Amino acid sequence: MVDIVALFIAFWLRPFQEIKGLELLSSEKFPNLFKWTDDFVSCSIVTELLPPRDKLVAHIKAHLSK
């Protein structure tokens, strides 16, 4: 369960924030969590399993436009 939440925070939240113009997670508000998300997403094992960021952004935009 923790892995699912961690993946959402680390990978999905930032593109969602950018698309919606929100700032839920920032380096100023949550410096440790922000750094952890950078470290998590840049891990080679994780990056191999995740879709490219541009495809994720397109997916989120398409889903939100429905």
All heavy atoms as TSV, in Angstrom:
chain	resi	resn	atom	element	x	y	z
A	1	MET	N	N	0.815	-1.186	0.000
A	1	MET	CA	C	0.000	0.000	0.000
A	1	MET	C	C	0.869	1.265	0.000
A	1	MET	O	O	0.561	2.228	-0.679
A	1	MET	CB	C	-0.925	-0.030	1.221
A	1	MET	CG	C	-2.001	0.980	1.156
A	1	MET	SD	S	-3.075	0.640	-0.217
A	1	MET	CE	C	-4.609	0.929	0.499
A	2	VAL	N	N	1.930	1.238	0.772
A	2	VAL	CA	C	2.815	2.398	0.841
A	2	VAL	C	C	3.447	2.664	-0.526
A	2	VAL	O	O	3.597	3.815	-0.932
A	2	VAL	CB	C	3.907	2.192	1.909
A	2	VAL	CG1	C	4.935	3.304	1.870
A	2	VAL	CG2	C	3.277	2.105	3.285
A	3	ASP	N	N	3.786	1.619	-1.253
A	3	ASP	CA	C	4.373	1.789	-2.581
A	3	ASP	C	C	3.420	2.510	-3.528
A	3	ASP	O	O	3.846	3.339	-4.337
A	3	ASP	CB	C	4.744	0.436	-3.188
A	3	ASP	CG	C	5.897	-0.230	-2.469
A	3	ASP	OD1	O	6.643	0.473	-1.769
A	3	ASP	OD2	O	6.056	-1.446	-2.615
A	4	ILE	N	N	2.154	2.208	-3.445
A	4	ILE	CA	C	1.163	2.848	-4.311
A	4	ILE	C	C	1.072	4.337	-3.995
A	4	ILE	O	O	1.088	5.180	-4.897
A	4	ILE	CB	C	-0.218	2.169	-4.160
A	4	ILE	CG1	C	-0.142	0.737	-4.695
A	4	ILE	CG2	C	-1.299	2.966	-4.883
A	4	ILE	CD1	C	-1.335	-0.108	-4.365
A	5	VAL	N	N	1.009	4.677	-2.732
A	5	VAL	CA	C	0.944	6.079	-2.323
A	5	VAL	C	C	2.233	6.797	-2.695
A	5	VAL	O	O	2.213	7.919	-3.198
A	5	VAL	CB	C	0.646	6.200	-0.813
A	5	VAL	CG1	C	0.743	7.646	-0.357
A	5	VAL	CG2	C	-0.712	5.621	-0.485
A	6	ALA	N	N	3.356	6.154	-2.468
A	6	ALA	CA	C	4.655	6.757	-2.800
A	6	ALA	C	C	4.752	7.038	-4.291
A	6	ALA	O	O	5.230	8.105	-4.702
A	6	ALA	CB	C	5.785	5.837	-2.357
A	7	LEU	N	N	4.309	6.126	-5.109
A	7	LEU	CA	C	4.356	6.322	-6.549
A	7	LEU	C	C	3.454	7.481	-6.967
A	7	LEU	O	O	3.827	8.297	-7.800
A	7	LEU	CB	C	3.943	5.048	-7.284
A	7	LEU	CG	C	4.008	5.123	-8.803
A	7	LEU	CD1	C	5.434	5.389	-9.261
A	7	LEU	CD2	C	3.488	3.846	-9.414
A	8	PHE	N	N	2.294	7.587	-6.369
A	8	PHE	CA	C	1.402	8.698	-6.692
A	8	PHE	C	C	2.058	10.029	-6.338
A	8	PHE	O	O	2.081	10.957	-7.138
A	8	PHE	CB	C	0.055	8.573	-5.966
A	8	PHE	CG	C	-0.793	9.791	-6.129
A	8	PHE	CD1	C	-1.455	10.025	-7.319
A	8	PHE	CD2	C	-0.886	10.738	-5.117
A	8	PHE	CE1	C	-2.226	11.169	-7.497
A	8	PHE	CE2	C	-1.643	11.885	-5.288
A	8	PHE	CZ	C	-2.313	12.099	-6.482
A	9	ILE	N	N	2.576	10.128	-5.143
A	9	ILE	CA	C	3.191	11.380	-4.701
A	9	ILE	C	C	4.404	11.719	-5.555
A	9	ILE	O	O	4.568	12.845	-6.010
A	9	ILE	CB	C	3.583	11.305	-3.212
A	9	ILE	CG1	C	2.336	11.259	-2.337
A	9	ILE	CG2	C	4.454	12.487	-2.817
A	9	ILE	CD1	C	2.623	10.976	-0.878
A	10	ALA	N	N	5.243	10.734	-5.798
A	10	ALA	CA	C	6.506	10.987	-6.487
A	10	ALA	C	C	6.352	11.199	-7.986
A	10	ALA	O	O	7.059	12.013	-8.570
A	10	ALA	CB	C	7.469	9.835	-6.232
A	11	PHE	N	N	5.443	10.496	-8.628
A	11	PHE	CA	C	5.404	10.524	-10.085
A	11	PHE	C	C	4.194	11.245	-10.661
A	11	PHE	O	O	4.315	12.012	-11.608
A	11	PHE	CB	C	5.467	9.092	-10.623
A	11	PHE	CG	C	5.627	9.019	-12.106
A	11	PHE	CD1	C	6.789	9.437	-12.717
A	11	PHE	CD2	C	4.606	8.538	-12.899
A	11	PHE	CE1	C	6.948	9.380	-14.088
A	11	PHE	CE2	C	4.750	8.458	-14.278
A	11	PHE	CZ	C	5.922	8.876	-14.866
A	12	TRP	N	N	3.022	11.034	-10.110
A	12	TRP	CA	C	1.797	11.581	-10.686
A	12	TRP	C	C	1.484	12.985	-10.196
A	12	TRP	O	O	0.886	13.781	-10.917
A	12	TRP	CB	C	0.614	10.676	-10.352
A	12	TRP	CG	C	0.598	9.403	-11.095
A	12	TRP	CD1	C	1.322	8.288	-10.812
A	12	TRP	CD2	C	-0.173	9.092	-12.249
A	12	TRP	NE1	N	1.038	7.307	-11.723
A	12	TRP	CE2	C	0.123	7.774	-12.609
A	12	TRP	CE3	C	-1.086	9.803	-13.003
A	12	TRP	CZ2	C	-0.460	7.157	-13.704
A	12	TRP	CZ3	C	-1.675	9.183	-14.088
A	12	TRP	CH2	C	-1.353	7.871	-14.425
A	13	LEU	N	N	1.864	13.313	-8.989
A	13	LEU	CA	C	1.441	14.571	-8.388
A	13	LEU	C	C	2.031	15.793	-9.082
A	13	LEU	O	O	1.327	16.761	-9.333
A	13	LEU	CB	C	1.777	14.597	-6.898
A	13	LEU	CG	C	1.231	15.783	-6.118
A	13	LEU	CD1	C	-0.294	15.847	-6.212
A	13	LEU	CD2	C	1.657	15.712	-4.669
A	14	ARG	N	N	3.304	15.770	-9.410
A	14	ARG	CA	C	3.924	16.952	-10.025
A	14	ARG	C	C	3.314	17.307	-11.384
A	14	ARG	O	O	2.969	18.463	-11.609
A	14	ARG	CB	C	5.425	16.778	-10.137
A	14	ARG	CG	C	6.097	16.985	-8.806
A	14	ARG	CD	C	7.556	17.246	-9.010
A	14	ARG	NE	N	8.270	16.985	-7.794
A	14	ARG	CZ	C	9.570	16.958	-7.702
A	14	ARG	NH1	N	10.314	17.156	-8.760
A	14	ARG	NH2	N	10.151	16.729	-6.556
A	15	PRO	N	N	3.165	16.362	-12.309
A	15	PRO	CA	C	2.511	16.732	-13.570
A	15	PRO	C	C	1.076	17.220	-13.358
A	15	PRO	O	O	0.642	18.165	-14.003
A	15	PRO	CB	C	2.526	15.447	-14.388
A	15	PRO	CG	C	3.609	14.629	-13.811
A	15	PRO	CD	C	3.677	14.996	-12.369
A	16	PHE	N	N	0.365	16.587	-12.448
A	16	PHE	CA	C	-1.002	17.017	-12.141
A	16	PHE	C	C	-1.014	18.452	-11.624
A	16	PHE	O	O	-1.846	19.260	-12.032
A	16	PHE	CB	C	-1.632	16.064	-11.117
A	16	PHE	CG	C	-3.045	16.406	-10.775
A	16	PHE	CD1	C	-4.073	16.081	-11.636
A	16	PHE	CD2	C	-3.346	17.055	-9.587
A	16	PHE	CE1	C	-5.385	16.412	-11.325
A	16	PHE	CE2	C	-4.646	17.384	-9.264
A	16	PHE	CZ	C	-5.672	17.061	-10.136
A	17	GLN	N	N	-0.081	18.779	-10.738
A	17	GLN	CA	C	0.025	20.145	-10.214
A	17	GLN	C	C	0.274	21.143	-11.331
A	17	GLN	O	O	-0.329	22.212	-11.363
A	17	GLN	CB	C	1.187	20.267	-9.215
A	17	GLN	CG	C	0.972	19.596	-7.913
A	17	GLN	CD	C	2.154	19.792	-6.985
A	17	GLN	OE1	O	1.934	20.029	-5.822
A	17	GLN	NE2	N	3.384	19.716	-7.440
A	18	GLU	N	N	1.173	20.799	-12.242
A	18	GLU	CA	C	1.504	21.690	-13.347
A	18	GLU	C	C	0.300	21.925	-14.258
A	18	GLU	O	O	0.019	23.054	-14.656
A	18	GLU	CB	C	2.658	21.125	-14.165
A	18	GLU	CG	C	3.976	21.142	-13.438
A	18	GLU	CD	C	5.070	20.427	-14.197
A	18	GLU	OE1	O	4.956	20.284	-15.431
A	18	GLU	OE2	O	6.038	20.002	-13.550
A	19	ILE	N	N	-0.417	20.868	-14.570
A	19	ILE	CA	C	-1.569	20.980	-15.464
A	19	ILE	C	C	-2.673	21.807	-14.824
A	19	ILE	O	O	-3.281	22.653	-15.469
A	19	ILE	CB	C	-2.083	19.565	-15.843
A	19	ILE	CG1	C	-1.042	18.857	-16.706
A	19	ILE	CG2	C	-3.422	19.649	-16.546
A	19	ILE	CD1	C	-1.292	17.366	-16.846
A	20	LYS	N	N	-2.927	21.574	-13.559
A	20	LYS	CA	C	-4.017	22.265	-12.861
A	20	LYS	C	C	-3.597	23.602	-12.258
A	20	LYS	O	O	-4.434	24.350	-11.771
A	20	LYS	CB	C	-4.589	21.373	-11.752
A	20	LYS	CG	C	-5.258	20.108	-12.254
A	20	LYS	CD	C	-6.390	20.403	-13.198
A	20	LYS	CE	C	-7.645	20.751	-12.467
A	20	LYS	NZ	N	-8.787	21.028	-13.347
A	21	GLY	N	N	-2.308	23.905	-12.273
A	21	GLY	CA	C	-1.829	25.159	-11.699
A	21	GLY	C	C	-1.869	25.180	-10.183
A	21	GLY	O	O	-2.070	26.231	-9.576
A	22	LEU	N	N	-1.685	24.031	-9.570
A	22	LEU	CA	C	-1.703	23.911	-8.110
A	22	LEU	C	C	-0.284	23.816	-7.568
A	22	LEU	O	O	0.646	23.495	-8.298
A	22	LEU	CB	C	-2.463	22.651	-7.695
A	22	LEU	CG	C	-3.907	22.536	-8.136
A	22	LEU	CD1	C	-4.426	21.147	-7.833
A	22	LEU	CD2	C	-4.752	23.579	-7.460
A	23	GLU	N	N	-0.142	24.059	-6.279
A	23	GLU	CA	C	1.132	23.824	-5.627
A	23	GLU	C	C	0.875	23.117	-4.302
A	23	GLU	O	O	0.798	23.735	-3.247
A	23	GLU	CB	C	1.891	25.129	-5.402
A	23	GLU	CG	C	3.298	24.881	-4.916
A	23	GLU	CD	C	4.086	26.158	-4.743
A	23	GLU	OE1	O	3.504	27.174	-4.350
A	23	GLU	OE2	O	5.290	26.114	-5.016
A	24	LEU	N	N	0.704	21.817	-4.380
A	24	LEU	CA	C	0.466	21.010	-3.192
A	24	LEU	C	C	1.772	20.548	-2.569
A	24	LEU	O	O	1.922	20.510	-1.361
A	24	LEU	CB	C	-0.394	19.795	-3.547
A	24	LEU	CG	C	-1.730	20.097	-4.203
A	24	LEU	CD1	C	-2.389	18.821	-4.681
A	24	LEU	CD2	C	-2.626	20.848	-3.252
A	25	LEU	N	N	2.716	20.195	-3.418
A	25	LEU	CA	C	4.019	19.703	-2.962
A	25	LEU	C	C	5.083	20.606	-3.562
A	25	LEU	O	O	5.230	20.684	-4.775
A	25	LEU	CB	C	4.237	18.259	-3.427
A	25	LEU	CG	C	5.591	17.650	-3.120
A	25	LEU	CD1	C	5.805	17.526	-1.619
A	25	LEU	CD2	C	5.721	16.289	-3.776
A	26	SER	N	N	5.802	21.315	-2.706
A	26	SER	CA	C	6.874	22.182	-3.187
A	26	SER	C	C	8.096	22.014	-2.295
A	26	SER	O	O	7.993	21.534	-1.161
A	26	SER	CB	C	6.435	23.641	-3.188
A	26	SER	OG	O	6.280	24.111	-1.867
A	27	SER	N	N	9.237	22.430	-2.821
A	27	SER	CA	C	10.473	22.313	-2.044
A	27	SER	C	C	10.468	23.265	-0.846
A	27	SER	O	O	11.149	23.005	0.147
A	27	SER	CB	C	11.683	22.578	-2.933
A	27	SER	OG	O	11.621	23.869	-3.480
A	28	GLU	N	N	9.695	24.335	-0.918
A	28	GLU	CA	C	9.614	25.267	0.203
A	28	GLU	C	C	8.734	24.726	1.329
A	28	GLU	O	O	9.061	24.841	2.497
A	28	GLU	CB	C	9.054	26.627	-0.256
A	28	GLU	CG	C	9.956	27.376	-1.205
A	28	GLU	CD	C	9.809	26.884	-2.650
A	28	GLU	OE1	O	8.725	26.411	-3.028
A	28	GLU	OE2	O	10.808	26.972	-3.381
A	29	LYS	N	N	7.601	24.138	0.955
A	29	LYS	CA	C	6.659	23.644	1.961
A	29	LYS	C	C	7.107	22.321	2.586
A	29	LYS	O	O	6.977	22.124	3.788
A	29	LYS	CB	C	5.274	23.436	1.340
A	29	LYS	CG	C	4.565	24.694	0.964
A	29	LYS	CD	C	3.214	24.367	0.367
A	29	LYS	CE	C	2.495	25.599	-0.105
A	29	LYS	NZ	N	1.208	25.274	-0.724
A	30	PHE	N	N	7.591	21.416	1.744
A	30	PHE	CA	C	7.963	20.074	2.199
A	30	PHE	C	C	9.327	19.684	1.626
A	30	PHE	O	O	9.404	18.842	0.731
A	30	PHE	CB	C	6.909	19.056	1.751
A	30	PHE	CG	C	5.523	19.365	2.223
A	30	PHE	CD1	C	4.595	19.933	1.367
A	30	PHE	CD2	C	5.144	19.108	3.525
A	30	PHE	CE1	C	3.306	20.227	1.783
A	30	PHE	CE2	C	3.863	19.394	3.959
A	30	PHE	CZ	C	2.942	19.954	3.095
A	31	PRO	N	N	10.404	20.284	2.105
A	31	PRO	CA	C	11.712	20.053	1.491
A	31	PRO	C	C	12.166	18.592	1.513
A	31	PRO	O	O	12.714	18.097	0.523
A	31	PRO	CB	C	12.664	20.939	2.297
A	31	PRO	CG	C	11.936	21.307	3.535
A	31	PRO	CD	C	10.480	21.199	3.234
A	32	ASN	N	N	11.938	17.900	2.603
A	32	ASN	CA	C	12.368	16.497	2.681
A	32	ASN	C	C	11.557	15.601	1.753
A	32	ASN	O	O	12.119	14.739	1.072
A	32	ASN	CB	C	12.295	15.976	4.116
A	32	ASN	CG	C	13.292	16.649	5.028
A	32	ASN	OD1	O	14.332	17.140	4.582
A	32	ASN	ND2	N	12.972	16.718	6.299
A	33	LEU	N	N	10.265	15.779	1.738
A	33	LEU	CA	C	9.408	14.980	0.860
A	33	LEU	C	C	9.697	15.293	-0.604
A	33	LEU	O	O	9.752	14.393	-1.445
A	33	LEU	CB	C	7.931	15.227	1.173
A	33	LEU	CG	C	6.913	14.422	0.375
A	33	LEU	CD1	C	7.119	12.922	0.580
A	33	LEU	CD2	C	5.497	14.819	0.774
A	34	PHE	N	N	9.909	16.555	-0.920
A	34	PHE	CA	C	10.233	16.965	-2.285
A	34	PHE	C	C	11.529	16.311	-2.750
A	34	PHE	O	O	11.610	15.778	-3.855
A	34	PHE	CB	C	10.338	18.487	-2.352
A	34	PHE	CG	C	10.356	19.032	-3.743
A	34	PHE	CD1	C	9.173	19.265	-4.419
A	34	PHE	CD2	C	11.555	19.314	-4.376
A	34	PHE	CE1	C	9.178	19.782	-5.709
A	34	PHE	CE2	C	11.576	19.833	-5.665
A	34	PHE	CZ	C	10.381	20.059	-6.326
A	35	LYS	N	N	12.561	16.334	-1.916
A	35	LYS	CA	C	13.836	15.698	-2.260
A	35	LYS	C	C	13.658	14.195	-2.410
A	35	LYS	O	O	14.199	13.588	-3.323
A	35	LYS	CB	C	14.898	15.995	-1.213
A	35	LYS	CG	C	16.250	15.385	-1.564
A	35	LYS	CD	C	17.275	15.649	-0.511
A	35	LYS	CE	C	18.609	15.036	-0.784
A	35	LYS	NZ	N	18.684	13.827	-1.546
A	36	TRP	N	N	12.871	13.592	-1.527
A	36	TRP	CA	C	12.638	12.158	-1.613
A	36	TRP	C	C	11.955	11.801	-2.932
A	36	TRP	O	O	12.306	10.803	-3.562
A	36	TRP	CB	C	11.792	11.682	-0.431
A	36	TRP	CG	C	11.437	10.249	-0.550
A	36	TRP	CD1	C	12.180	9.177	-0.177
A	36	TRP	CD2	C	10.235	9.718	-1.142
A	36	TRP	NE1	N	11.522	8.020	-0.493
A	36	TRP	CE2	C	10.334	8.316	-1.088
A	36	TRP	CE3	C	9.107	10.298	-1.704
A	36	TRP	CZ2	C	9.321	7.497	-1.564
A	36	TRP	CZ3	C	8.111	9.472	-2.184
A	36	TRP	CH2	C	8.238	8.089	-2.109
A	37	THR	N	N	10.984	12.616	-3.374
A	37	THR	CA	C	10.313	12.316	-4.635
A	37	THR	C	C	11.289	12.391	-5.807
A	37	THR	O	O	11.222	11.568	-6.713
A	37	THR	CB	C	9.117	13.253	-4.896
A	37	THR	OG1	O	9.562	14.598	-4.964
A	37	THR	CG2	C	8.042	13.090	-3.842
A	38	ASP	N	N	12.200	13.358	-5.776
A	38	ASP	CA	C	13.238	13.424	-6.817
A	38	ASP	C	C	14.098	12.169	-6.818
A	38	ASP	O	O	14.368	11.589	-7.864
A	38	ASP	CB	C	14.139	14.641	-6.612
A	38	ASP	CG	C	13.519	15.919	-7.092
A	38	ASP	OD1	O	12.560	15.865	-7.887
A	38	ASP	OD2	O	14.018	16.982	-6.684
A	39	ASP	N	N	14.524	11.763	-5.636
A	39	ASP	CA	C	15.365	10.565	-5.523
A	39	ASP	C	C	14.621	9.310	-5.977
A	39	ASP	O	O	15.175	8.464	-6.662
A	39	ASP	CB	C	15.844	10.382	-4.079
A	39	ASP	CG	C	16.789	11.475	-3.621
A	39	ASP	OD1	O	17.321	12.213	-4.481
A	39	ASP	OD2	O	16.979	11.607	-2.397
A	40	PHE	N	N	13.357	9.207	-5.593
A	40	PHE	CA	C	12.550	8.037	-5.939
A	40	PHE	C	C	12.373	7.918	-7.452
A	40	PHE	O	O	12.602	6.868	-8.039
A	40	PHE	CB	C	11.183	8.133	-5.248
A	40	PHE	CG	C	10.282	6.960	-5.485
A	40	PHE	CD1	C	10.408	5.811	-4.726
A	40	PHE	CD2	C	9.292	7.012	-6.450
A	40	PHE	CE1	C	9.563	4.725	-4.938
A	40	PHE	CE2	C	8.444	5.938	-6.669
A	40	PHE	CZ	C	8.582	4.789	-5.904
A	41	VAL	N	N	11.989	9.005	-8.090
A	41	VAL	CA	C	11.720	8.990	-9.525
A	41	VAL	C	C	13.003	8.832	-10.346
A	41	VAL	O	O	12.976	8.283	-11.437
A	41	VAL	CB	C	10.940	10.258	-9.940
A	41	VAL	CG1	C	10.788	10.358	-11.434
A	41	VAL	CG2	C	9.570	10.247	-9.292
A	42	SER	N	N	14.118	9.271	-9.818
A	42	SER	CA	C	15.371	9.142	-10.572
A	42	SER	C	C	16.061	7.794	-10.370
A	42	SER	O	O	17.082	7.528	-11.014
A	42	SER	CB	C	16.320	10.284	-10.226
A	42	SER	OG	O	16.670	10.234	-8.875
A	43	CYS	N	N	15.526	6.954	-9.530
A	43	CYS	CA	C	16.075	5.610	-9.344
A	43	CYS	C	C	15.906	4.824	-10.646
A	43	CYS	O	O	14.830	4.797	-11.240
A	43	CYS	CB	C	15.342	4.919	-8.203
A	43	CYS	SG	S	15.823	3.202	-7.951
A	44	SER	N	N	16.962	4.167	-11.094
A	44	SER	CA	C	16.931	3.479	-12.392
A	44	SER	C	C	15.860	2.385	-12.458
A	44	SER	O	O	15.230	2.202	-13.497
A	44	SER	CB	C	18.300	2.899	-12.721
A	44	SER	OG	O	18.673	1.938	-11.754
A	45	ILE	N	N	15.641	1.686	-11.388
A	45	ILE	CA	C	14.625	0.625	-11.374
A	45	ILE	C	C	13.233	1.226	-11.562
A	45	ILE	O	O	12.408	0.698	-12.316
A	45	ILE	CB	C	14.695	-0.189	-10.065
A	45	ILE	CG1	C	16.017	-0.943	-9.996
A	45	ILE	CG2	C	13.517	-1.134	-9.941
A	45	ILE	CD1	C	16.301	-1.596	-8.672
A	46	VAL	N	N	12.986	2.338	-10.923
A	46	VAL	CA	C	11.686	2.992	-11.027
A	46	VAL	C	C	11.492	3.572	-12.428
A	46	VAL	O	O	10.438	3.401	-13.038
A	46	VAL	CB	C	11.533	4.082	-9.941
A	46	VAL	CG1	C	10.258	4.872	-10.137
A	46	VAL	CG2	C	11.571	3.463	-8.558
A	47	THR	N	N	12.502	4.261	-12.955
A	47	THR	CA	C	12.359	4.888	-14.269
A	47	THR	C	C	12.143	3.879	-15.383
A	47	THR	O	O	11.475	4.187	-16.366
A	47	THR	CB	C	13.578	5.773	-14.620
A	47	THR	OG1	O	14.760	4.991	-14.545
A	47	THR	CG2	C	13.681	6.951	-13.697
A	48	GLU	N	N	12.670	2.686	-15.239
A	48	GLU	CA	C	12.449	1.643	-16.247
A	48	GLU	C	C	10.994	1.209	-16.311
A	48	GLU	O	O	10.510	0.781	-17.355
A	48	GLU	CB	C	13.310	0.417	-15.943
A	48	GLU	CG	C	14.788	0.616	-16.177
A	48	GLU	CD	C	15.604	-0.595	-15.781
A	48	GLU	OE1	O	15.028	-1.697	-15.624
A	48	GLU	OE2	O	16.821	-0.439	-15.607
A	49	LEU	N	N	10.291	1.315	-15.198
A	49	LEU	CA	C	8.924	0.814	-15.114
A	49	LEU	C	C	7.857	1.866	-15.395
A	49	LEU	O	O	6.707	1.523	-15.645
A	49	LEU	CB	C	8.681	0.212	-13.728
A	49	LEU	CG	C	9.591	-0.966	-13.364
A	49	LEU	CD1	C	9.379	-1.358	-11.909
A	49	LEU	CD2	C	9.352	-2.135	-14.280
A	50	LEU	N	N	8.229	3.118	-15.347
A	50	LEU	CA	C	7.252	4.192	-15.502
A	50	LEU	C	C	7.179	4.664	-16.951
A	50	LEU	O	O	8.165	4.604	-17.680
A	50	LEU	CB	C	7.631	5.365	-14.603
A	50	LEU	CG	C	7.586	5.075	-13.113
A	50	LEU	CD1	C	8.113	6.280	-12.339
A	50	LEU	CD2	C	6.192	4.722	-12.654
A	51	PRO	N	N	6.016	5.170	-17.356
A	51	PRO	CA	C	5.898	5.715	-18.714
A	51	PRO	C	C	6.671	7.022	-18.819
A	51	PRO	O	O	6.921	7.682	-17.804
A	51	PRO	CB	C	4.396	5.953	-18.868
A	51	PRO	CG	C	3.899	6.128	-17.483
A	51	PRO	CD	C	4.759	5.262	-16.616
A	52	PRO	N	N	7.020	7.425	-20.039
A	52	PRO	CA	C	7.686	8.720	-20.212
A	52	PRO	C	C	6.791	9.854	-19.705
A	52	PRO	O	O	5.556	9.786	-19.795
A	52	PRO	CB	C	7.881	8.832	-21.724
A	52	PRO	CG	C	7.751	7.442	-22.236
A	52	PRO	CD	C	6.861	6.713	-21.293
A	53	ARG	N	N	7.405	10.897	-19.175
A	53	ARG	CA	C	6.662	11.999	-18.559
A	53	ARG	C	C	5.714	12.667	-19.557
A	53	ARG	O	O	4.592	13.021	-19.202
A	53	ARG	CB	C	7.643	13.023	-18.005
A	53	ARG	CG	C	6.982	14.038	-17.117
A	53	ARG	CD	C	8.034	14.967	-16.515
A	53	ARG	NE	N	7.543	15.763	-15.441
A	53	ARG	CZ	C	6.628	16.714	-15.542
A	53	ARG	NH1	N	6.065	16.958	-16.686
A	53	ARG	NH2	N	6.256	17.413	-14.495
A	54	ASP	N	N	6.131	12.841	-20.803
A	54	ASP	CA	C	5.256	13.499	-21.776
A	54	ASP	C	C	3.994	12.691	-22.046
A	54	ASP	O	O	2.914	13.244	-22.213
A	54	ASP	CB	C	6.001	13.802	-23.077
A	54	ASP	CG	C	6.598	12.577	-23.736
A	54	ASP	OD1	O	6.858	11.574	-23.040
A	54	ASP	OD2	O	6.819	12.627	-24.960
A	55	LYS	N	N	4.111	11.371	-22.054
A	55	LYS	CA	C	2.923	10.527	-22.228
A	55	LYS	C	C	2.019	10.608	-21.004
A	55	LYS	O	O	0.794	10.593	-21.129
A	55	LYS	CB	C	3.327	9.080	-22.499
A	55	LYS	CG	C	3.901	8.872	-23.874
A	55	LYS	CD	C	4.122	7.408	-24.152
A	55	LYS	CE	C	4.650	7.230	-25.569
A	55	LYS	NZ	N	4.790	5.815	-25.917
A	56	LEU	N	N	2.622	10.683	-19.832
A	56	LEU	CA	C	1.834	10.813	-18.606
A	56	LEU	C	C	1.060	12.121	-18.605
A	56	LEU	O	O	-0.134	12.147	-18.299
A	56	LEU	CB	C	2.735	10.737	-17.377
A	56	LEU	CG	C	2.052	10.961	-16.039
A	56	LEU	CD1	C	1.039	9.847	-15.759
A	56	LEU	CD2	C	3.064	11.057	-14.926
A	57	VAL	N	N	1.716	13.218	-18.975
A	57	VAL	CA	C	1.049	14.520	-19.025
A	57	VAL	C	C	-0.099	14.482	-20.032
A	57	VAL	O	O	-1.202	14.967	-19.748
A	57	VAL	CB	C	2.060	15.635	-19.356
A	57	VAL	CG1	C	1.350	16.938	-19.664
A	57	VAL	CG2	C	3.045	15.813	-18.207
A	58	ALA	N	N	0.123	13.904	-21.192
A	58	ALA	CA	C	-0.937	13.792	-22.200
A	58	ALA	C	C	-2.107	12.964	-21.671
A	58	ALA	O	O	-3.277	13.309	-21.894
A	58	ALA	CB	C	-0.384	13.179	-23.480
A	59	HIS	N	N	-1.812	11.886	-20.966
A	59	HIS	CA	C	-2.850	11.030	-20.388
A	59	HIS	C	C	-3.676	11.802	-19.357
A	59	HIS	O	O	-4.908	11.741	-19.362
A	59	HIS	CB	C	-2.215	9.793	-19.749
A	59	HIS	CG	C	-3.162	8.956	-18.987
A	59	HIS	ND1	N	-4.076	8.112	-19.607
A	59	HIS	CD2	C	-3.394	8.833	-17.642
A	59	HIS	CE1	C	-4.804	7.515	-18.668
A	59	HIS	NE2	N	-4.406	7.933	-17.478
A	60	ILE	N	N	-2.996	12.534	-18.487
A	60	ILE	CA	C	-3.700	13.298	-17.460
A	60	ILE	C	C	-4.572	14.371	-18.099
A	60	ILE	O	O	-5.744	14.544	-17.726
A	60	ILE	CB	C	-2.704	13.924	-16.455
A	60	ILE	CG1	C	-2.014	12.823	-15.654
A	60	ILE	CG2	C	-3.425	14.886	-15.518
A	60	ILE	CD1	C	-0.867	13.319	-14.781
A	61	LYS	N	N	-4.030	15.094	-19.092
A	61	LYS	CA	C	-4.805	16.135	-19.774
A	61	LYS	C	C	-6.038	15.543	-20.447
A	61	LYS	O	O	-7.131	16.106	-20.376
A	61	LYS	CB	C	-3.954	16.858	-20.795
A	61	LYS	CG	C	-2.983	17.826	-20.195
A	61	LYS	CD	C	-2.181	18.536	-21.273
A	61	LYS	CE	C	-1.226	19.539	-20.688
A	61	LYS	NZ	N	-0.422	20.206	-21.735
A	62	ALA	N	N	-5.872	14.400	-21.115
A	62	ALA	CA	C	-6.997	13.756	-21.787
A	62	ALA	C	C	-8.057	13.322	-20.781
A	62	ALA	O	O	-9.257	13.485	-21.012
A	62	ALA	CB	C	-6.511	12.573	-22.599
A	63	HIS	N	N	-7.607	12.783	-19.676
A	63	HIS	CA	C	-8.547	12.312	-18.652
A	63	HIS	C	C	-9.300	13.478	-18.006
A	63	HIS	O	O	-10.505	13.380	-17.748
A	63	HIS	CB	C	-7.792	11.524	-17.573
A	63	HIS	CG	C	-8.675	10.933	-16.532
A	63	HIS	ND1	N	-9.522	9.876	-16.788
A	63	HIS	CD2	C	-8.877	11.269	-15.244
A	63	HIS	CE1	C	-10.192	9.584	-15.699
A	63	HIS	NE2	N	-9.808	10.416	-14.747
A	64	LEU	N	N	-8.603	14.585	-17.773
A	64	LEU	CA	C	-9.255	15.741	-17.145
A	64	LEU	C	C	-10.192	16.483	-18.094
A	64	LEU	O	O	-11.102	17.174	-17.645
A	64	LEU	CB	C	-8.196	16.702	-16.601
A	64	LEU	CG	C	-7.387	16.189	-15.414
A	64	LEU	CD1	C	-6.296	17.190	-15.062
A	64	LEU	CD2	C	-8.274	15.912	-14.228
A	65	SER	N	N	-9.977	16.348	-19.387
A	65	SER	CA	C	-10.822	17.059	-20.337
A	65	SER	C	C	-12.159	16.357	-20.589
A	65	SER	O	O	-13.040	16.919	-21.240
A	65	SER	CB	C	-10.101	17.248	-21.668
A	65	SER	OG	O	-9.914	16.001	-22.309
A	66	LYS	N	N	-12.318	15.164	-20.085
A	66	LYS	CA	C	-13.582	14.428	-20.275
A	66	LYS	C	C	-14.679	15.006	-19.439
A	66	LYS	O	O	-14.580	15.530	-18.417
A	66	LYS	CB	C	-13.391	12.951	-19.915
A	66	LYS	CG	C	-12.531	12.223	-20.883
A	66	LYS	CD	C	-12.419	10.781	-20.510
A	66	LYS	CE	C	-11.495	10.054	-21.465
A	66	LYS	NZ	N	-11.329	8.673	-21.123
